Amino acid sequence: MIKKEVRLHALVAPSETVVVSAYDKEGRADACTLAFYMVSSHQPPCITIAINASQRRKTLQNLLSKKAFVLGFPSTDQLKEADYLGVETG
């Protein structure tokens, strides 16, 4: 058998955009769009999300401080709103 080196390449594929929201310390709602989530377990129900932790993300800080979040699945009718949450901050 011939040894073959497999190089990792970035894979870009369409994925459903989701909205994650959490409350800040003052009780104000905050939300952002995410391009990565997946079901990690069915029993117990568990979802994995990814937020870039190398940059300052208000939603990530809120999520970590409150230890709770809501995951929303915007419809195509909510495209402008979901885009807004992906562009604006705070």
Residue pairs with C-beta under 8 A, 6 or more apart in sequence:
15 35
15 36
16 73
17 33
17 34
17 35
17 74
17 82
17 86
18 33
18 34
18 37
18 49
18 71
18 72
18 73
18 74
19 31
19 32
19 33
19 34
19 71
19 72
19 73
19 74
19 82
19 85
20 31
20 32
20 34
20 49
20 51
20 59
20 63
20 69
20 70
20 71
20 72
21 29
21 30
21 31
21 32
21 59
21 69
21 70
21 72
22 29
22 30
22 31
22 59
22 62
22 63
22 66
22 68
22 69
22 70
23 29
23 30
23 62
23 66
23 68
24 30
24 58
24 61
24 62
24 65
25 62
25 65
30 58
30 59
30 62
30 90
31 59
31 72
31 85
32 51
32 57
32 58
32 59
32 85
32 86
33 82
33 83
33 85
33 86
34 49
34 50
34 51
36 49
36 50
37 47
37 48
37 49
37 50
37 71
38 47
38 48
39 46
39 47
39 48
40 46
40 47
40 48
47 71
49 69
49 71
51 57
51 59
51 60
51 63
53 60
58 89
58 90
63 69
74 81
74 82
